[in-house]
Amino acid sequence: MEARIDGSGRELQPHGTADFPCAAYETEDTGFPWHWHEEFEAISVLSGELEVAAGDRRLRLAAGQAVLLSPGAPHALFPLPGRRYKECDIVFHPRLLCGAADGVLWRHVRVYLAEAAAGIALPDPESAAQIASACALCAQKPPLYEFRVREALTHVFCQACAALREPRSVRVPAGPRKDDDQVKEMMRFLQSRLDQPIHLADLARFAHLSERACQRRFRECLNLTPMQYLAEARLTRAAELLRAGNLTVTEVGIRCGFQSPGYFARLFHARYGLSPRAWRERK
């Protein structure tokens, strides 16, 4: 799926409908750039291995493993150098599980969100299978599939609640903070300038902060420096353009802000384990 995000990183893709606020997707090899949305996202790795970045934590997930990400949490998917992967994910609004916002089920969701922060790894292999099943149902749409999707996601949510009670649970600790909106505005500034030369001083002027404060707030929210975030966003966009095959490698590099072909090739190989040309030719 091609990324559709606004300047702040908020995903623009509508997820389902008002009647059934849920939609399933797949990515393969390219990764997915930093973004956020108001829904849960449950990710199941179908094959290979990838890195899920959420808040200020990075989780390496292999086939059969899963994670549940919380509403509003910035997150991204990254391939491991030289490794292929395939994942399915399902994005759903809490009301799919709870219905009316004043019932007991919503109280359970609010308690979960207060404790889970940005997300939690799901150690039970059955959770990964339930996510994959829900994605398949959304694609096939058999009769009454909505009930079965809701049942599968209820299982996933209950497993996430159970994982919170485990002392060894792997949580993504970055919860909503007052600085998050400011970081999202800085993300918007950088995303709108992927093809332009940009320096930390430019970002600091935009945000009315010192360069050190920009660095600190990015690290607190994403565990990245602003320039690391910019490089990752440029590389993910470059991978998408190369896979489309409509531009030369040099044109892709320039469109993604890399003025030096050699520098672009080195960074791309470090991230994807292939040269830009080999990546474009790989099916």
C-alpha positions in Angstrom: 0.0 0.0 0.0 1.3 3.4 -0.9 1.7 5.8 2.0 -0.9 8.6 2.1 0.1 10.9 5.0 -0.2 14.6 5.7 2.7 16.8 6.7 2.3 15.9 10.4 2.5 12.2 9.7 -1.2 11.6 10.2 -2.4 8.9 7.8 -5.0 10.2 5.3 -6.2 6.7 4.2 -9.7 6.1 5.5 -9.9 2.8 7.4 -13.2 1.2 6.6 -16.5 3.0 6.9 -18.5 4.7 9.7 -20.6 1.5 9.9 -17.6 -0.8 10.0 -14.5 1.1 10.9 -11.9 -1.5 10.0 -9.6 -2.2 7.1 -6.8 -4.6 6.3 -3.5 -4.1 4.4 -0.3 -5.8 3.5 3.3 -4.6 2.9 6.2 -6.5 1.5 9.9 -5.6 1.7 9.5 -1.8 1.2 8.6 -0.8 4.8 6.1 2.0 5.6 7.1 5.5 6.7 6.4 7.1 10.1 2.8 7.9 10.5 0.0 7.9 13.1 -3.8 7.6 13.1 -6.7 7.5 15.6 -7.2 3.8 15.4 -5.6 0.6 16.8 -3.3 -1.2 14.4 -2.6 -4.9 14.8 0.4 -6.3 12.8 1.1 -9.9 12.1 4.3 -11.0 10.3 3.6 -13.6 7.7 7.1 -14.4 6.5 10.6 -13.2 7.0 11.5 -10.6 9.7 11.0 -6.8 10.0 11.4 -4.0 12.5 8.4 -2.2 13.9 9.2 1.3 15.3 6.6 2.7 17.6 7.1 5.6 19.9 10.6 5.5 21.2 10.9 1.7 20.9 11.9 -0.7 18.1 10.7 -4.2 18.0 12.1 -7.0 15.8 9.4 -9.3 14.8 9.7 -12.7 12.9 7.1 -14.8 11.2 4.3 -15.7 13.5 4.8 -12.8 15.9 2.5 -9.8 16.3 2.1 -6.4 18.0 -0.9 -4.2 18.8 -0.2 -0.5 18.5 -2.3 2.2 20.2 -4.3 5.0 18.7 -2.2 8.2 18.2 1.2 6.5 18.5 3.7 7.4 15.8 5.0 4.2 14.2 6.8 2.9 11.1 7.8 -0.4 9.5 11.4 -1.1 8.4 12.9 -4.0 6.5 16.1 -5.5 7.9 19.1 -5.1 5.5 19.2 -7.9 3.0 16.0 -9.6 4.4 12.6 -9.9 2.9 9.4 -9.9 4.7 5.6 -9.9 4.3 3.2 -8.7 6.9 -0.5 -8.1 7.2 -2.1 -5.5 9.4 -5.6 -4.4 10.3 -6.5 -0.9 11.4 -9.6 -0.6 13.5 -11.4 2.0 15.6 -12.0 1.1 19.3 -15.8 1.4 18.7 -15.6 -1.7 16.5 -15.0 -3.6 19.8 -17.0 -1.5 22.1 -20.0 0.1 20.4 -21.3 3.0 22.4 -18.7 5.1 24.2 -20.5 5.0 27.6 -20.5 1.3 28.1 -18.4 -1.0 30.3 -16.4 -2.2 27.3 -15.2 1.3 26.7 -14.0 1.4 30.3 -11.8 -1.6 29.6 -10.4 0.1 26.5 -9.6 3.3 28.5 -7.9 1.3 31.2 -5.8 -0.5 28.6 -4.8 2.7 26.8 -3.7 4.2 30.1 -1.4 1.3 30.8 -0.3 0.1 27.4 1.1 3.5 26.1 2.1 3.2 22.4 1.6 -0.6 22.1 2.6 -4.0 23.3 4.1 -7.2 21.7 1.7 -10.1 21.6 3.6 -13.3 22.6 0.8 -15.7 22.0 1.1 -17.1 18.4 -2.6 -17.4 18.3 -2.8 -13.6 18.2 -0.8 -13.4 15.0 -3.0 -16.1 13.5 -6.2 -14.2 14.6 -4.8 -11.0 13.0 -4.0 -12.8 9.7 -7.5 -14.4 9.8 -9.2 -11.0 10.3 -7.2 -9.6 7.3 -8.2 -12.5 5.1 -11.8 -12.1 6.1 -11.7 -8.4 5.2 -10.3 -9.2 1.8 -12.7 -12.1 1.0 -15.9 -10.6 2.6 -17.8 -13.9 3.1 -21.4 -13.6 4.5 -21.4 -12.2 8.1 -17.6 -11.7 8.0 -18.0 -8.5 10.1 -18.9 -10.7 13.1 -15.9 -12.9 12.6 -13.5 -10.0 12.2 -14.9 -8.5 15.4 -14.5 -11.8 17.2 -10.9 -12.2 16.0 -9.9 -8.6 17.1 -11.6 -9.1 20.4 -9.4 -12.1 21.0 -6.3 -10.0 20.1 -7.4 -7.2 22.4 -8.0 -9.6 25.3 -4.5 -11.1 24.7 -3.0 -7.7 24.8 -4.8 -7.0 28.1 -3.4 -10.3 29.5 0.1 -9.4 28.2 0.0 -6.2 30.2 -0.3 -8.2 33.4 2.9 -10.2 32.6 6.0 -8.8 34.3 8.1 -9.7 31.2 5.7 -8.2 28.7 7.4 -6.1 25.9 5.7 -2.7 26.0 6.3 0.3 23.9 6.6 2.8 26.7 6.1 6.2 24.9 2.6 7.3 25.7 0.9 10.6 24.7 2.8 13.6 26.0 2.3 17.3 25.6 5.3 17.5 23.3 3.9 15.0 20.8 1.9 17.6 18.9 5.0 19.7 18.5 7.0 16.7 17.2 4.3 16.0 14.8 4.5 19.6 13.5 8.2 19.1 13.0 7.5 15.9 11.2 5.2 17.8 8.9 7.9 20.4 8.2 10.4 17.6 7.3 7.9 15.5 5.2 7.0 18.6 3.1 10.7 19.0 2.2 11.9 15.5 1.3 13.3 16.8 -2.0 15.0 19.9 -0.6 18.3 20.5 1.2 17.5 21.0 4.9 19.5 21.4 8.0 18.8 21.2 11.7 19.0 24.9 12.0 16.1 25.2 9.5 13.9 22.9 11.6 14.9 24.8 14.8 13.8 28.1 13.2 10.5 26.6 12.1 9.7 25.2 15.6 11.0 28.3 17.5 13.3 26.0 19.5 17.0 25.6 20.0 18.7 22.9 17.9 19.4 21.0 21.1 15.7 21.1 22.1 14.7 19.8 18.6 17.1 16.9 19.1 15.8 16.1 22.6 12.1 16.1 21.7 12.6 13.9 18.7 14.6 11.4 20.8 12.0 11.4 23.6 9.1 10.7 21.1 10.7 8.6 18.4 14.2 7.7 19.7 15.6 9.3 16.6 17.3 12.6 15.8 15.4 14.9 13.3 18.0 14.1 10.6 17.7 10.4 11.2 14.0 10.7 10.8 14.5 12.7 7.6 16.9 10.1 6.1 14.5 7.2 7.0 11.5 9.1 5.4 13.6 9.8 2.2 14.7 6.2 1.9 11.2 4.7 2.3 9.9 7.1 -0.3 12.9 6.2 -2.6 12.1 2.5 -2.2 8.4 3.1 -3.2 9.5 5.2 -6.3 12.1 2.6 -7.4 9.5 -0.2 -7.1 7.1 1.8 -9.3 9.8 1.8 -12.0 8.9 5.1 -13.7 12.1 7.0 -12.8 15.8 6.4 -13.2 17.9 5.8 -10.1 19.4 9.2 -10.3 15.9 10.9 -10.7 14.7 9.0 -7.6 17.6 10.1 -5.6 17.1 13.8 -6.5 13.4 13.6 -5.9 14.1 12.2 -2.4 16.7 14.9 -1.5 19.9 13.0 -2.3 22.0 15.2 -4.5 24.9 12.8 -4.5 24.2 9.4 -6.3 27.0 7.7 -4.4 25.7 8.9 -1.0 22.2 7.8 -2.0 23.4 4.4 -3.0 25.4 3.9 0.2 22.5 4.8 2.5 20.0 2.7 0.5 22.3 -0.3 0.6 22.7 0.1 4.3 18.9 0.1 4.9 17.8 -2.5 2.3 20.9 -4.6 1.7 20.7 -4.0 -2.1 21.8 -1.2 -4.4 18.9 1.0 -5.7 19.2 -0.5 -9.1 19.1 -4.1 -7.8 16.1 -3.2 -5.6 14.2 -1.8 -8.6 14.9 -5.0 -10.6 13.9 -7.4 -7.8 10.4 -8.7 -8.2 
